[in-house]
């Protein structure tokens, strides 16, 4: 039971670092949108926000093997064998490597390829976890309803992460125009509009993470 208790503690820490760091990114984004601040200040703020954003991305991946390992110890997922769990750990190791590579190469040509691989994992997470959750709720597999809800919520996070990435790309492009050609009401309005779309998906991720935490703790 000591291994189980340790994993549960790690699971809690992952959620804390995920949400805690994301709040810092959220606040940095608000400062970044302020056209009254200098270009240097806004550049420094968004750069810091993107550094802080590395922690939620790491926690996002680590949640999968840690959570499934806990489920394995508790016997909550039928068919989750030791061999399959080892494969999950290995695949998540590859996923983590792609995330770290994309971070290290951020702003360089090689980063795009790693981001593409990372997106493949997001798509797989969306399909697999949403599928497992729906199958459980429909009675096709014997998984507790609260765990099925966590699966669906994690699948939603994968979807929101992809939508967030797509929404943030125009933000960077618009800010690049502001940096090179100067600030105009039109460019600032475009930046703010795209940032608000980004925040919509960020809030979706927050909600899904909190739902996962609630379901895992309360087990309704």
C-alpha positions in Angstrom: 0.0 0.0 0.0 3.0 2.3 0.5 3.6 2.3 -3.3 -0.1 3.2 -3.9 -0.1 6.0 -1.3 3.1 7.4 -2.9 1.5 7.4 -6.3 -1.6 9.0 -5.0 0.5 11.8 -3.5 2.4 12.2 -6.8 -1.0 12.4 -8.6 -2.1 15.2 -6.3 1.2 17.1 -6.8 0.8 16.8 -10.6 -2.6 18.4 -10.4 -1.3 21.2 -8.0 1.7 22.0 -10.3 -0.6 21.8 -13.4 -3.2 24.3 -12.2 -0.8 26.4 -10.1 1.6 27.0 -13.0 -1.3 27.6 -15.4 -2.7 30.4 -13.3 0.7 32.1 -13.6 0.5 31.7 -17.4 -3.1 33.1 -17.3 -2.0 36.2 -15.4 1.0 36.7 -17.8 -1.4 36.6 -20.7 -3.5 39.4 -19.2 -0.4 41.6 -18.9 0.7 40.7 -22.4 -2.6 42.0 -23.9 -2.2 45.4 -22.3 -1.2 47.8 -25.1 -0.2 50.5 -22.6 2.8 48.5 -21.6 6.1 48.8 -23.5 7.0 46.3 -26.2 9.9 45.1 -24.1 7.7 44.5 -21.1 5.1 42.6 -23.1 7.8 40.5 -24.8 9.3 39.6 -21.4 5.9 38.8 -19.9 4.9 36.4 -22.7 8.4 34.8 -22.7 8.1 34.2 -19.0 4.6 32.8 -19.5 5.8 30.3 -22.1 8.5 29.1 -19.7 6.0 28.6 -16.9 3.7 26.8 -19.4 6.3 24.0 -19.6 5.2 22.6 -16.2 1.5 22.1 -17.1 2.6 20.4 -20.3 4.8 18.0 -18.4 2.1 17.3 -15.8 -0.5 16.7 -18.5 1.6 13.8 -19.9 2.7 12.4 -16.5 -0.9 12.2 -15.3 -1.6 9.2 -17.7 0.9 6.6 -16.5 0.6 7.7 -12.9 -3.2 7.6 -12.9 -3.4 4.2 -14.8 -0.8 2.8 -12.4 -3.1 3.7 -9.5 -6.0 2.2 -11.3 -4.0 -1.0 -11.9 -3.1 -1.3 -8.2 -6.8 -0.9 -7.3 -8.0 -3.2 -10.0 -10.3 -0.6 -11.5 -9.8 -1.2 -15.2 -10.4 -4.7 -16.4 -7.9 -5.9 -19.1 -5.2 -3.5 -17.8 -2.4 -6.0 -17.4 1.1 -5.5 -16.2 2.4 -5.8 -19.8 -0.1 -3.3 -21.1 0.8 -0.9 -18.3 4.5 -1.2 -19.2 3.6 -0.3 -22.7 1.7 2.8 -21.5 4.7 3.9 -19.5 6.9 3.5 -22.5 4.6 5.4 -24.8 4.2 8.2 -22.3 8.0 8.3 -22.1 8.1 8.9 -25.8 5.3 11.5 -25.5 7.3 13.3 -22.7 10.4 13.2 -24.9 8.5 14.9 -27.8 7.2 17.6 -25.4 10.6 18.3 -24.0 12.2 18.4 -27.5 9.6 20.9 -28.6 10.4 23.0 -25.5 14.1 22.9 -26.1 13.8 23.7 -29.8 11.2 26.4 -29.3 11.5 29.0 -32.0 13.8 26.8 -34.2 12.8 25.0 -37.4 13.0 21.5 -35.7 10.3 22.4 -33.2 7.5 22.1 -35.8 8.2 18.4 -36.3 8.1 17.7 -32.6 4.9 19.6 -32.2 3.4 17.5 -35.0 4.3 14.3 -33.1 3.0 15.8 -29.9 -0.3 16.6 -31.6 -0.6 12.9 -32.7 -0.5 12.0 -29.0 -3.2 14.5 -28.3 -5.4 12.9 -31.0 -4.7 9.5 -29.6 -5.5 10.6 -26.1 -8.8 12.2 -27.2 -9.9 9.0 -29.0 -8.7 6.4 -26.5 -9.8 8.1 -23.3 -13.0 9.4 -24.6 -13.7 6.0 -26.1 -13.0 4.2 -22.9 -15.2 6.6 -20.9 -18.1 6.3 -23.3 -17.8 2.5 -23.4 -17.8 2.4 -19.6 -20.8 4.6 -19.3 -22.7 2.6 -21.8 -21.9 -0.6 -20.0 -19.6 -2.2 -22.5 -16.7 -2.3 -20.1 -16.8 -2.6 -16.3 -15.3 0.6 -15.0 -16.7 2.8 -12.2 -18.8 5.7 -13.5 -16.5 8.3 -11.7 -13.4 6.8 -13.5 -15.3 6.8 -16.8 -16.0 10.5 -16.2 -12.3 11.1 -15.6 -11.4 9.4 -18.9 -13.9 11.6 -20.8 -12.6 14.7 -19.0 -9.0 13.8 -19.9 -10.0 13.3 -23.5 -11.6 16.7 -23.5 -8.3 18.2 -22.2 -6.5 16.6 -25.2 -9.1 18.3 -27.5 -8.8 21.7 -25.7 -5.0 21.5 -25.9 -5.1 21.2 -29.7 -7.7 24.0 -30.0 -5.5 26.2 -27.6 -2.5 25.6 -29.8 -4.4 26.6 -32.9 -5.8 29.7 -31.3 -2.5 30.8 -30.0 -0.7 30.7 -33.3 -2.4 33.9 -34.6 -1.5 35.6 -31.3 2.2 35.1 -32.0 1.8 36.2 -35.6 -0.1 39.4 -34.7 2.4 40.3 -31.9 5.2 39.8 -34.5 3.5 42.4 -36.6 3.2 44.8 -33.6 6.8 44.3 -32.8 8.0 45.0 -36.4 5.4 47.4 -37.7 4.2 49.1 -34.6 1.0 49.0 -32.5 -2.3 50.0 -34.1 -5.9 49.7 -32.8 -6.6 47.1 -35.5 -3.6 44.9 -34.5 -4.3 45.2 -30.8 -7.9 44.3 -31.4 -6.9 41.2 -33.4 -4.4 40.3 -30.7 -7.0 40.6 -28.0 -9.6 38.7 -29.9 -7.3 35.8 -30.5 -6.1 35.8 -26.9 -9.7 35.6 -25.7 -10.2 32.5 -27.9 -7.1 31.1 -26.3 -8.5 31.8 -22.8 -11.7 30.1 -23.7 -9.8 26.8 -24.3 -7.6 27.5 -21.2 -10.7 27.8 -19.0 -12.0 24.6 -20.6 -8.8 22.8 -19.6 -9.1 24.2 -16.0 -12.6 23.0 -15.8 -11.8 19.5 -17.0 -8.8 19.2 -14.6 -10.9 20.3 -11.7 -13.6 17.8 -12.7 -11.0 15.0 -12.8 -9.8 16.0 -9.3 -13.4 16.1 -8.0 -14.3 12.7 -9.5 -11.1 11.1 -8.3 -11.6 12.4 -4.8 -15.3 12.3 -4.2 -16.0 9.3 -6.4 -19.7 10.0 -6.8 
